[in-house]
Structure formats: structure tokens, C-alpha cells
């Protein structure tokens, strides 16, 4: 079955919290089933340019069995293959 991909808006979700100058975190309450928080390493400028797919994908990683501490997304975070 082929998945349909839609253009998603740029910009971070409201739940994203700044931890330090370049560390941002989505809490486990962001998506049902998240086992750990999702951390994104990026400047504010990069965060503001990321589309919703990035936040969706890293929060999906945070739901995987066996994950511990955090799910990490690097500054070149993008979604898809």
C-alpha cells in the first residue's frame, strides 16, 4: 500500500521546549506511545525551518520498543527516506 505524503507546514509544534541554545525537546505527552522524550539538536533558525514531518518522524522513533533516554534528531533533520 502506497502512503500519501502531503506538504506539511514549517515551524515547530507548541509543545517543543528549548533546553539549551541548541537542544530542543518534545515531551512524551506529544504523541501517544512515546517511551522517551525526543531531542532535536539545532539552532532556532533551523528549528523554525523544519516542517511538521520532522517532528512527527522523531516522535515516531521515540515510540520504538527498547529505546532508552532520548530519541535524537540532528541539525540536518528531515523526514522521509
Secondary structure, DSSP 8 states (H G I E B T S, - for coil): ---------BS--TT-EE-SSSEEEE-GGGSTT--SEEEEE--HHHHHH-BHHHHHHHHHHTTSTT--SEEEE-TT-----
